[in-house]
Amino acid sequence: MPNPDISEAFRRILHTLNALSRELVSNKDKDELLRRIVAAGIALLPLKICGLWRRDACQAPDTLWLEMVQGTDRRRPFPGRLRLTGSIGSRALETCRCQVVMDLATEPTLAEKAMVSQRGLVSLLCVPVLSEGHAPDGVLQCFTGVQHAFSDLEIQVAEALAHQAGIVWRMAGMRGQAALLKEELQTRKLVDRAKEVLMDQRDLTAEEAYRWIQKRSMDTRRSMRAVAETIILSETSGHYTSIPHALDLLNRPHRK
């Protein structure tokens, strides 16, 4: 006969993970999704604090930045960053495998020990977060308030949560790229329209018109899109007299 306690634990885990999976395809804010993921860590695992850290490989490859943290003890907030050197997080990133420390007090060289020494944290499960399918971008750190031997099921739950965090990061990156491409396409359309105005008003070739917009962009320290929008506005509003007039519109201070 199945143990009802175990069956209930499995039911809670599946229900929570399925609910998180459904939310991943919604339009919810990235931070809200990450908050729900670390909150699920607190709800499903015997943790005191659950934190999600991310590495910026371009700007600070030796530092982990705290993206989200939740816990049962809110008296002492976590620091915003953690040096990778000498940390359990660095081991997880290098090996792409979960790392477990039964007692942080017995690991004098760990960077996490100094971070948690005054927070009453004892055991640590550190799970790498993969967001691009190759090198991990961060770690999910699960701290307990008493010494705890994480079971295989608990490690699998933490890995599932870390995987979902990686999906959130990847989707946020894709949305950012899509927004950038949309902005670039709109800018290209405006510049092309401004080129047509210049070609008509000043009898320039397409290349000359583009170079003109590019030079005025550098001279006025404005984006090519701003220069193009001003040229189009001056022409469509009937105030187009010459190119310098368009530049006057650019340099005019904004009304408050």
Buried (B, 14 or more C-beta within 10 A) or exposed (E): EEEEEEEEBEEEBEEBBEEBEEBBEEEEEBEEBBBBBBBBBBBBBBBBBBBBBBBEEEEEEEBBBBBBBBBEEEEEEBEEEBBBEBBBBBBBBEEEEBBBBBEBBEBEEBBBBBBBEEBBBBBBBBBBBBBEEEEBBBBBBBBBBEEBEBEEBBBEBBBBBBBBBBBBBBBBBEEEEEEEEEEEEEBEEBBEBBBBBBBEBEEBEEEBBBEBBEEBBEEBEBEBBBBBBBBBBBBEEEEBEEBEEBBEBBEEEEEE
